[in-house]
């Protein structure tokens, strides 16, 4: 009975998280995802797997494994997105700084 409650809790929690991540993956927009929070979720889910294995709790093992398998790719996509954004910012100066540099050349 208690194990069943744990499995239902895993399904409900995972559904909410998967729904949010699916929207992010579909839009390929990861700028609103917090990198630090995703790292914490990944660490926590790995710890839940370890704890589930040590206590032989199937619900915790499933939840930890599911969250780890979801969070790891999101973390990779977030890092890739941030790196692309940093490269783009380096290539393109803000318009105001370009304007200032042109203005200085005229003077």
Steps between C-alpha positions, in 0.01 A plus 500: 500500500771748598705404194193571284467849647867560423458390140194726455702789647779426251255504210340829605830675571663370183202599287521861611875514442487319166227735375711806578813353342307387190390859441861618530625231264228573244579872494879439523511804728708427807575855615228482768645185656721566800829311469563485875153357568544235231834400654334470840215291357755270334698457822183442702364244254829308506488501878140371492613211281777414746262530794235291322753227428628499858148479647373273220217746434380449146310831478808702594716311253248563221460868587872562529576317178223681312603845622866427428421388146290813441722754672831396346403576135331825606819601677704422189259700280510791745881509497506479118244780478699721738822439305329592171360814661843600631656451154224703340548784748874508431444514124240774514566809703197678639366768266575777748870412518521488119329837485744642756802370308372652173432827676852512640645440153313803365630727772 
